Amino acid sequence: MPSYAGMLALLLATLPYVSSQNEPRINASDQEILQPKSGQELPITLQCNLTNSHSTHRDTFWMKNGQEIANTRTERKHTEFKLSKPRTDDSGEYMCVYTFKSAPNANASIEVKAAPEIIGHKRSENKKEGENATLYCKSVGYPHPMWMWRKKVGRGSYIDIDNSTGRFFIINKDNFTELSIIGLDIGTDPGEYVCNASNIIGSKESMTILRVRSHLAPLWPFLGVLAEIIILVVIIVVYEKRKRPDEVPDDDEPVAPVKTNSTNNHKDKNVRQRNTN
């Protein structure tokens, strides 16, 4: 009985011989590095050229990050894709793909690299103590960045945040990061949180302000109105007290008429008149 190695050798011997000279060969342009917002965004042209193939060429198209780019199919073996005004979100992995009538597709990759740029994040988040908070950041740029979260604890001083405390949970997915804080503490959790995205080209960061309110926060408007009412009552009482005279006569006490000497004066006058007569 032939051995396993012998059977494998026999099988390979029966396969048709394919020369490496007939395998597809693609010449592609080198990688590109974008420098956006430099004031000199020059066009970039990506190129591929099929110099050799093992089957009849059918067509060619371009892909970016695994997705076909619309309106790029052509029958030419030499193909180009032009970025007229390259921006950070134009960075990624580009691929020229060649299809054949009776053979698998062939492709070549060209990387367009750029430093991360954060295009979305929460500027602020308002929560109550005991609740959960979720902060996030989105970026563009290639290669995908390494994410880091930090919290400001003083003037120019930060501490790194990780998943080791049991209250902070970080999820990173390519150009997206999310920070969840469980059971907010009003004493320690409010403050400025910073997400940082870094790759081999550069880095970028953005800040989110987290505010944590007390459980009594919904009562503050009511307490404010109550305080205003109390102050108003005190003012009215003080005003009325100052308006009253120092001594007020009792209503049950009769008021005696004031005696005058007018009667006596009349009697004296009559007596003098009689004596004169």
Salt bridges, closest charged atoms under 4 A:
ASP59 OD2 - ARG73 NH1 2.91
GLU68 OE2 - ARG73 NE 3.00
ASP89 OD2 - ARG87 NH2 3.38
GLU111 OE1 - LYS113 NZ 3.60
GLU117 OE2 - LYS37 NZ 3.41
GLU125 OE2 - LYS122 NZ 3.37
ASP189 OD2 - ARG167 NH2 2.41
GLU192 OE1 - LYS152 NZ 3.78
GLU205 OE1 - ARG150 NH2 2.93
